[in-house]
Amino acid sequence: MHHLLVQAFWRDGLILDQDTLDSSGQRQIQRLDTGIAYLRTIGPPPVAIHPQQTIWATKCSGAPSGGQTPCGYQAILDAPSTGQPIAHVGQSFPLALLGDTTWKAGMLWYHVRWSVPNGSSAGWAAASSISFTLPKNIPAHASFDVLSPSLAAYLAQLGSNVNAVVYDVTHKRYYAYNANAQFITGSSMKVPILLTFLDMIEREGRDPDDKEMNLLTTMIENSDNDSASALYYGEIGGAAGVANFLHSISVSGLDPDADSWGYSLITPKAMVKLLTLLYEGKILTEHDRTLALSLMENIEADQQVGVGDTAPQSAMVAMKDGWLPGPDGLWAFNSSGIVISDQETYIISVYTQEQNSLDDGQAIVQHICATVSSLLI
């Protein structure tokens, strides 16, 4: 026989056991079990929802899973509770309720549908991973399996030797794979060098002189390495200059190399953010943004592999590729850019590493860029 005193609150309760002492010799006080035990005793409450109502995914707090499903994504299953993951949605990604609900092991599950430019799919989402409150101006995030299961499977086969981020500007959605992995920049580092230089002369209150304009043009349009070195080491202060500029605009994920700018490390997330700030007019003056974009729109034809040669011919493309052999002799290739068409704008960055040949890296990037272009435009 135990004599209990119970104090109930709106969402919790306390129990004082007068016949049991705790380790300090005081009467034992415990919280009332109001979780699954309540559901098992009383039964689950009725669920009142409106079919086609929009809900939003919330950010998870779990550990990363192999680099391909990082924390921040919630799994959508093909069946409630025990089903297999068919997609992974992140913070603020919109879902539509289909009207079906079920309780499994004390957890409520919603049958949901999501839409992307090329179609829609359905699955089951845990109630603990969604919100009925509209997020405030936060772009939606998702894994590539939300945009295309076949593209996600292709990326998974490549493992850690590829990463990619796409920002669908039109619909304000990010799709990502291995987004926080840093790869060698190669000539894609010339974009941060360009933007750092333009920021520097803005602060000096001047335009580039003829010599500097020639260096900028040959560095971007012709990918001249000597021009990049002249600007990097002779004008902007090398790694420290780029790092200071990135810090001032709150871009992380790029580590400039002090000795060799081509061996700097970057995440595709950082490159997409940098290009997004440029496109949306949040860095530089309008005059200098126009200059930067004009240079990136006039890349030599043989250096438009990836973003450039997979976008529709009618689209405007501002881009930069990069490639070089790594310290182990294996190749790294990347392509990043802004694609603007009549009905869609997106910003994409794809990096590869550890490829046996340059052709192998180019083929991977072309396949990813072409697939994204076909899905979004």
C-alpha positions in Angstrom: 0.0 0.0 0.0 1.3 3.5 -1.0 -0.2 6.8 0.0 0.1 9.2 -2.9 -0.4 12.9 -3.2 -1.0 14.0 -6.8 -0.8 17.6 -8.1 -2.1 18.0 -11.7 -1.2 20.8 -14.0 -2.4 21.8 -17.5 0.2 19.7 -19.3 1.9 17.7 -16.5 1.6 16.3 -13.0 3.6 15.5 -9.9 3.3 12.5 -7.5 4.6 12.5 -3.9 4.9 8.9 -2.6 4.6 9.2 1.3 5.8 5.6 1.8 9.0 5.7 -0.4 12.1 7.7 0.4 14.6 9.0 -2.2 18.4 8.9 -1.8 18.4 12.0 0.4 15.9 10.5 2.8 13.0 12.7 1.6 9.7 11.5 0.4 10.0 10.6 -3.3 8.6 13.1 -5.9 8.2 12.1 -9.5 6.6 13.5 -12.6 3.4 11.9 -13.7 3.8 9.7 -16.8 1.6 11.6 -19.3 3.0 10.3 -22.6 2.4 6.9 -24.2 1.0 5.6 -20.9 -1.9 8.1 -21.2 -2.6 7.0 -24.8 -2.6 3.4 -23.8 -5.0 4.0 -21.0 -7.4 6.6 -22.4 -6.8 6.1 -26.1 -5.6 8.6 -28.7 -7.6 11.8 -29.2 -9.5 12.5 -32.4 -7.6 14.4 -35.1 -9.2 17.4 -36.7 -7.5 18.5 -39.9 -8.5 19.9 -43.2 -7.6 18.0 -46.4 -5.3 20.0 -48.7 -4.2 22.2 -45.8 -0.6 23.3 -46.0 1.8 22.3 -43.3 5.6 22.7 -43.1 8.5 20.5 -42.2 10.5 21.4 -39.1 14.3 21.1 -38.6 15.3 17.9 -36.9 17.8 17.5 -34.1 19.1 14.1 -34.9 22.7 13.1 -35.9 23.9 13.2 -39.6 23.5 10.0 -41.5 26.5 9.2 -43.7 26.8 12.7 -45.0 23.9 12.2 -47.5 21.0 12.8 -45.1 22.4 15.5 -42.7 20.7 16.8 -39.7 17.9 19.2 -40.8 16.0 16.6 -42.9 13.0 14.6 -41.9 12.2 11.3 -43.6 8.9 10.9 -45.5 8.0 7.2 -45.4 6.0 5.0 -47.8 4.0 3.7 -44.8 3.5 5.1 -41.3 6.1 4.3 -38.6 7.6 1.2 -40.1 7.8 2.2 -43.8 10.9 3.0 -45.9 12.1 6.6 -46.5 11.1 7.9 -49.9 12.1 11.5 -49.5 13.7 13.9 -47.0 12.4 17.3 -46.4 14.0 20.1 -44.3 13.0 23.2 -42.6 10.0 25.1 -44.0 9.4 22.7 -46.9 5.6 22.8 -47.7 3.5 19.7 -47.6 -0.3 19.2 -48.2 -2.4 17.1 -46.0 -4.4 14.4 -47.8 -6.8 13.8 -44.9 -5.6 10.4 -43.7 -4.1 10.1 -40.2 -3.1 7.1 -38.0 -1.6 6.5 -34.6 1.4 4.1 -34.5 3.3 3.3 -31.3 1.9 6.4 -29.6 2.9 8.7 -32.5 0.5 10.5 -34.9 1.2 10.2 -38.6 -0.1 12.4 -41.4 -0.6 11.3 -45.0 0.9 14.1 -47.1 1.7 15.2 -50.6 4.5 17.5 -51.9 4.8 19.2 -55.3 7.9 20.1 -57.4 8.0 21.7 -60.8 7.9 18.3 -62.6 5.2 16.6 -60.5 4.1 15.4 -57.1 4.4 12.5 -54.7 2.9 11.3 -51.5 4.0 9.6 -48.2 3.6 9.7 -44.4 5.1 12.3 -42.1 5.4 12.1 -38.3 3.4 14.8 -36.5 6.5 15.6 -34.4 8.3 16.7 -37.6 5.8 19.2 -38.9 4.4 22.6 -38.1 1.0 24.2 -38.8 2.6 27.7 -38.5 3.7 29.5 -41.7 7.5 30.1 -41.5 8.6 33.7 -41.9 10.6 34.3 -45.1 12.7 31.1 -44.7 13.5 29.3 -47.9 12.4 25.7 -48.0 15.1 22.9 -47.8 15.0 19.4 -49.1 17.2 16.5 -50.3 17.4 15.8 -54.0 15.1 12.8 -53.5 12.2 15.3 -53.2 13.1 16.8 -56.6 14.0 13.5 -58.3 14.3 10.0 -56.8 16.4 8.9 -59.8 18.8 11.8 -59.5 19.1 11.1 -55.7 19.9 7.4 -56.5 22.6 8.5 -59.0 24.2 10.8 -56.5 24.1 8.1 -53.8 26.0 5.8 -56.1 28.8 8.3 -56.3 29.0 8.6 -52.5 31.3 11.2 -51.0 33.1 12.1 -54.3 30.3 14.5 -55.4 28.3 17.3 -53.7 25.6 19.6 -55.1 23.3 22.4 -54.1 20.5 23.9 -56.2 18.6 27.0 -55.1 15.3 27.3 -57.0 15.0 31.0 -56.9 11.5 31.1 -58.4 10.0 28.8 -55.7 12.5 29.7 -52.9 13.6 26.1 -52.4 17.0 24.5 -51.8 17.8 20.9 -52.9 21.1 19.5 -51.6 23.4 16.5 -51.5 26.5 16.4 -49.3 26.1 20.2 -49.1 28.6 20.8 -46.3 31.5 18.8 -47.8 34.5 20.9 -48.9 36.1 20.2 -52.2 39.0 21.8 -54.1 38.0 25.0 -55.9 40.2 25.1 -58.9 39.2 28.0 -61.1 35.9 28.4 -59.4 38.0 30.4 -56.8 38.1 33.1 -59.4 34.6 34.1 -58.6 35.4 35.0 -54.9 38.6 36.7 -56.2 36.5 38.8 -58.6 33.9 39.8 -55.9 36.6 40.6 -53.3 38.4 42.9 -55.8 35.2 44.7 -56.7 34.3 45.2 -53.0 37.8 46.5 -52.4 37.7 49.2 -55.1 34.1 50.2 -54.0 35.5 50.9 -50.5 38.3 52.9 -52.2 35.7 54.8 -54.1 37.0 54.1 -57.6 36.5 52.0 -60.8 39.1 49.4 -62.1 41.8 50.9 -64.3 42.6 49.5 -67.7 45.1 47.1 -66.4 42.9 45.8 -63.7 39.9 45.5 -66.1 42.1 43.4 -68.4 43.1 41.2 -65.5 39.4 40.7 -64.5 38.3 40.0 -68.0 41.0 37.4 -68.8 40.7 35.8 -65.4 36.9 35.2 -65.7 36.2 34.9 -69.5 39.5 33.1 -70.4 40.2 31.6 -67.0 43.8 32.9 -67.1 45.6 31.7 -64.0 48.3 34.4 -64.2 45.6 37.1 -64.1 44.0 35.4 -61.1 47.4 35.3 -59.3 48.1 38.9 -60.0 44.8 39.9 -58.5 44.9 37.4 -55.6 48.5 38.1 -54.4 49.1 41.6 -55.8 45.7 43.4 -55.3 43.3 41.9 -52.7 45.7 40.6 -50.1 45.6 36.9 -50.8 43.8 34.5 -48.6 43.3 37.1 -45.8 41.6 39.5 -48.2 39.1 36.9 -49.5 38.4 35.6 -45.9 37.7 39.2 -44.7 35.3 39.8 -47.5 33.5 36.6 -46.9 33.2 37.3 -43.2 31.8 40.7 -43.9 28.9 39.2 -46.0 28.4 36.2 -43.6 29.4 33.5 -46.1 31.1 30.5 -44.5 32.4 27.2 -46.0 35.2 28.6 -48.1 38.8 28.3 -46.8 41.2 30.3 -49.1 44.6 28.8 -49.5 47.4 31.2 -48.8 50.0 29.5 -51.0 47.9 28.3 -54.0 44.4 29.8 -54.6 43.4 26.9 -56.8 43.7 24.5 -53.8 41.3 26.5 -51.7 38.4 24.5 -50.2 34.7 25.3 -50.7 31.3 23.8 -50.1 28.6 24.0 -52.8 26.4 25.6 -50.2 28.9 28.5 -49.9 29.2 29.0 -53.7 25.4 29.0 -54.1 25.1 31.5 -51.3 27.7 33.8 -52.8 26.0 33.7 -56.2 22.6 34.2 -54.6 23.9 37.4 -52.9 25.2 38.6 -56.2 22.0 37.8 -58.1 19.7 39.3 -55.5 21.7 42.5 -55.3 22.8 42.1 -51.6 26.5 42.7 -52.3 28.3 45.3 -54.4 26.8 48.2 -56.2 24.5 47.8 -59.2 27.3 48.9 -61.5 29.7 46.3 -60.2 27.1 43.5 -60.0 26.4 44.1 -63.7 30.1 44.0 -64.5 30.6 40.7 -62.5 27.6 39.0 -64.2 28.6 40.3 -67.6 32.0 38.7 -67.3 30.5 35.4 -66.1 28.0 35.5 -69.0 30.8 35.6 -71.6 32.9 32.5 -70.6 34.8 30.9 -73.4 32.7 28.3 -75.2 35.0 25.4 -74.3 34.8 26.3 -70.6 31.0 26.1 -70.3 30.8 22.4 -69.4 28.1 21.6 -66.9 25.9 24.6 -66.1 26.5 26.3 -69.5 26.1 23.5 -72.0 23.1 21.9 -70.3 20.9 25.0 -69.9 18.3 25.9 -72.6 19.8 28.0 -75.4 17.3 30.7 -74.7 18.4 31.0 -71.0 20.9 33.6 -69.7 23.8 31.8 -67.9 26.4 33.4 -65.7 28.8 30.7 -64.6 32.4 29.5 -63.8 33.9 26.1 -64.0 37.0 24.8 -62.3 39.2 21.8 -62.6 42.7 20.5 -61.7 44.4 17.3 -60.5 44.5 16.9 -56.7 47.6 16.1 -54.7 46.9 12.4 -55.3 46.8 12.8 -59.1 43.1 12.2 -59.3 40.9 14.9 -60.9 38.5 17.4 -59.4 36.0 19.2 -61.7 33.2 21.6 -60.8 30.6 23.9 -62.4 28.6 26.7 -60.7 26.3 29.3 -62.1 23.0 31.3 -62.4 20.5 30.2 -65.0 17.6 32.5 -65.9 14.9 31.6 -68.3 11.4 33.1 -69.0 9.7 30.9 -66.4 12.4 29.8 -64.0 15.6 31.0 -62.3 17.9 28.7 -60.4 21.4 28.8 -59.0 23.5 25.6 -58.9 26.9 24.4 -57.8 28.3 20.9 -58.4 31.7 19.7 -57.3 33.5 16.3 -57.9 36.7 14.9 -56.7 38.8 11.7 -56.9 38.0 11.1 -60.5 40.3 9.0 -62.8 40.1 11.6 -65.6 38.9 15.1 -66.3 36.3 13.5 -68.7 34.8 11.5 -65.9 34.3 14.5 -63.7 32.8 16.5 -66.6 30.4 13.7 -67.4 29.1 13.5 -63.8 28.6 17.3 -63.6 26.9 17.4 -67.0 24.5 14.7 -66.0 23.5 16.4 -62.7 23.2 19.9 -64.3 21.2 18.5 -67.3 18.8 16.6 -65.0 18.2 19.7 -62.8 17.6 21.9 -65.9 15.1 19.4 -67.3 13.3 19.2 -63.9 13.1 22.9 -63.2 12.7 24.5 -66.7 
